[in-house]
Amino acid sequence: MAGSRRRRWRAALTGALAGSLVVVVGACGVVDTKDDRRAAEELAEKHFPGQLKAIEARTLFPGSGGSEVTFAVTDDRDAMVRLRVDTDAADGRMCDRKECAGVLAEAVQRGRQQAEDFRTLRGAFDACGYEVVALGTTGTSPYVVAELTNATVAKVLGEIGECVQRWTTASGADSALAKAQASYVNVVSPSVADRRDRGKDTWPTVMRLTRTNLLASLNKHAYVSASYEIEAGRVDTAGRARVVRPFREREKFGETVQNAVKEQLRATYPRVVMSTYQWIWRLEPGRVDRQTGYVLFCPEPGARGQCVNPDDAALVTTDGRGNPVGKIRLVHDVREGTGALRLPPY
């Protein structure tokens, strides 16, 4: 009897849970993009007949209603157009909460200009032998492929700097690039590039090279980010480089440096507390196995034994794993009160 009662209780509970699930699913409804995509296609055909082809739609969820529809441009293999449309908006069909025709016209103009800018970038890098395999989400900060070693790093960074100069010159004196203070190029190894998420060849080039899946497949490995200062359209082609690490690798590197520096500082500051803040680690010129950066510390523990608003720093050079090599240089009074850091350049 007891076993029978338990079976009936379990069956009742299962039925109740299943009923609850049906209610929840029914209340939430099914989220899809069909209506928004259809509306976007109708809008495109009305205002740009035969020029746009919808290739993808994704739900803008949560936080904003509607969908983002991506179009290919039929006469431009590189260009893409993205339109956010909401057919369920309370005040009628809207695009980014504005009237759709104007938003679409701006999106088409922007998409064509992005494609033109990309071709300028690609042409500059192709001319000096570096293929652009990805772009930052804004369409800048290109990713190129090179094997960096102590023997090649200075040469490669210099060649990429020449690419940036070509790109800057080709973009024109009035371009945002020529007026910028610096440009950044990311360098990934051939082995990482070979395993990247390439997407579909049928997608517009700008769409394919800015996809989050592609960038994630590259950024899950350490890579080098090279910066090139620009002044009045002239690029410092030597460049400076830093290593960008995935989160876990970055945390491990930081812990190694901080623990090693702490041990050395204890001779002078027995109660020293390290800050967990991670500064930029720049590659030493001509080296990929040496990098230099700051570690912040407090000679005495602050509130709750922590290092709060540190005013002291150690400049340290490490190997690729974070083990210090050479002498540590201490720098004091590096913060304006409790505000911004003012660390000397290195």
N, C-alpha and C positions, 0 to 999 in steps of 0.2 A: 504493500500500500504506500509506504513511504517513497519507494522508488517511482511509483506511478505519479504521486503528487509532485515529485521533483521534475519529472518529464513534462507534466502539464504546466508547471510554473515556467520552465525554460521555454516551452512553446509559446506561452503567453508573452513572455518578455521579448522573444524574438519577433513576434508579430507586432508588439508595441514599437520596438525599435525600427522595424521596417516601415511601419506607418508613419513614424516621425520623419524618417528619411524621405518618404514620398512628399510629405508636407513641405519640408525644407526645400527640396528640389523644385517642387511646384511653385513655391513662393518666389524662389530666386529666378526661375525662368532659364532659358538657354541664351547665352550671350553669343551672337555671331555678327558677322560684318556684311551680310548679304545686302541688306537694304542700303547701308551706307555706300557700299561699293557700287551698287546699281545707280544710286543718285550721283555719285562722283563721275561715273562713266557717261551718264546723260549730260551732266554739266560740261564735261570735256568735249563731247561730240557737238554740243550746241555752240560753244565758244571757240573751240579749236578743232574743227571737223577734220578727221583723218590724221591728226598730228600726235595724239596721245593714245597709248595702249595700257590699260590697267594690268599690272602683273602681280600685285600683292596687296593684301589688306590685313591690318592687324587692329585688334581692339585696344582702344585707349582706356585702360582699366587698371587700377581704380584711380580716383582723383579727378578724372575728366571723362565726359561722355563721348560717344561716337567712335569713329575709327580713323586710322591713318591709311590712306590709299596711295600706293606708289605706282607711278606711270613711267613707262619708257617713252622716249620721244622718237617718233618713227623716222625722222630724218637726221638723227644724231645718235650714233651708237654709244656714245659716252654718257649722255645726259639722262638724268632721272628727275621726276617731278613728284613731290610729296604734298598731299592735300589732306588736311584734317576736316572731316565732315561729320555732322551729327544730325541725322534725320529725325531724332526723337527730341530735339531741343524744344523747350516750352514755347519759344517764340518763332517756331518754324525751322526749316532747314537752315543750318548755320555752318560756317567754316571758321574755326578758331574764333567763334562768337562774333563773326563779322559776315557781311554779305558775301556770298560765295563767288560770284563772278569776278569781283576785284581781287579776292584772295587767290583764286586760281591764276589770274593773269600775272600777279606778282610771283607766284610759285614757278610758273613757266619761265619767266624772265630770269629768276634766280637760278633755276636748274640749268638753263642754257649757259649762263655766265659761269657757273661752277664747272661745267664741262669744258668751256673755253680755257678757264684758269688751269684746269687739270692738264689739258693738252700742252699748255706752256710749261708747266712743271715737268711733265713726262718728257717733252722734247729736250729740255735742259739736261735732265739726268741720263737720258738715252745717249745724248751726244758725248757724255764723258764716261759711258760704260757701266752705269748702274741702273738696274731695273727697279722701278717703284712697284712693290708688291702689296702695299697697303697705305692707307691714309688715316690720319687722325679723324675723329668723328666730324670735325669742322671742315674737313677737306684739305687741311694743311698737315704739317709735321709728317712728311713721308717716311715710310719704312723701306729701307734698302737692304741688300744682302751682301755680307762680306765676312770673311774669316779674319778676326782680329787676333794678332799675336804681337809679342814684343818686337818682332822683326818687321811687322807690316803696319802697325797701328798708326804711326805718324804719317806714313805714305797714304794710307787709305783715308784718314781724316782730312788730309790736304786735298786729295782728289775730290772728296765729297764737298769740301769747301769751294772748290772750283765749280762744281755743279750748282751750288747755292748762288755763286756769283752769276753764272749763266742765267739761272732762274730769275734772279733779281733784275738783271739787265733786260731780259726778255719781257718781264712783267711791266716795265715802263717806270719812269721816274715818279709818276703820280699814283702808282699802285700802293696798296696797303703794305705789301712786302718791302718795297723800296723805302718806305717811311718808317718801317719797324725798327726797333732797337736790336733785334736778334731774330734768328731763324733756328729751328731745331729739326734735326734729322735723326731718326732711330735706325740703329744698325742691328740686324738679327743675323745669327749664324746660318750657313747654308742648311745644316741639318734641321734647324727649327723651321726655316722657310719651306723645306721640302714637305714637312708634315702639316702645313697650315691648312685651315679650312678654306678652300678656294671658292666655294659657292658654285653657281651655275654660269657657264659661259654665255648663256643667252641673256643674262641680266645686264643692264647698263653698267659700264665700267665704273663710274663713280659709286653706284650702289654696291657693286661687288667689292670694291676696295675699302669702303667705309663700314661694312657690316660689323655688328658687334661680335658675331661668332668668329669672324676672321681675326679681329683684334684680340679677342680672348685667347684664341689658339696661339697667337704670337706672344702675348703678354704673360702667359702662364710660365714662361721661361725667362731667365735673366737676359737682358739685352743692354746695349750701350746707347745712350742718348747724347748726341753731339750738338753743342750750341755754337753758333757763329754770330759774332757781333756785327751789326750793320750800322754804318754811319754815312749819311748822304749817299746811299746807294752802293757804297763800297763795303765789301765783305772781308772780315778778317778770316782768311781761308784756313788758317792753322787750326782754329776751333779748340774747344775744350770739351771733354767727355766725362760722363758719369755713368755708373752702373745702375740700372733700374731692376730691382729684384721683385719677384712675387712676394706676397705678404709673409708667408711662413719663413721663407728664406731670408727676407729682410729682418724679421724679428730675431731669427737665430744669429744672424750677422751682428745685429745691434747688441744682443746679450753678450756675445763673445767679446766685443770691443769694450763694453762697459765694465764687465767683470775684470778684464785684464788691466784696464786703466785704474780701476778701483784699488786693485792690489798694489799697484805702484804708488798711488796717492796716499795710501795708508801710512807710509813712512813719514809723511809730512802732516797729514790730516787723519789722525786715528779714527775719527768719527765720521768720516766722509760718507756722503750719500749721493748716489748717481741719479741723474735725471734720465727718464726713459725716452726723452725727445730725441729723434733721429735727424741729424743734419744731412746735408747733401755730401755724398762721398765722390770726389772727383778723381779720375785716373791721373796718376803722375805722367808727365810728358814721356812718350815713348814706351810706356809700360801698360800692360793689361793686368798684371799681377800685383800692382801696388796702387793704393788709393788713399787719399787724404781727406780728413774731415774733422769736425769738432764733436767732442763729447762734453756735455754740460754736467756740472756737479755743484754740490753745496758742501763747504768745509764742515758744517755742523748740520745735524738734522733739524728740520723745521717742524711744523705742526704735524702731529701723528707720526713723527719719525720720517716724513717724506722730504723730498727736495722740491720746494715750491719757488717759482720765479728765480731760478739760479742766476747768479751774477758772475760765475767763474766758468771757464772752459779749458779744455785740453785739446790742443791740435795734435792729431796723431796720424801716422801713416801705418797702414795695415797691409797684410796679404789678402788674397781673395776670400779667405774665410773669416777675417776680422781679427787675426792675431797681430798685435802691434809689432812693427819692425823699426828700429832706430829709436831716437830720443823723443820724448813727449814734451811739447812746449806749452806752458801754462799762460793763459790770458785772463786778466781780471777786469772787473768793471765793464762787463759786456752787455749790460741791460740798462735802459733808461728807466730808473725807478722800478716799477713793476710792469713796465710796458714792453716796447719792442726791443728785440736783440740788435746789437750793433757789433757783430763779429767782424774782425778784420778780414779782408780778402786774402786768399792764399792761392 
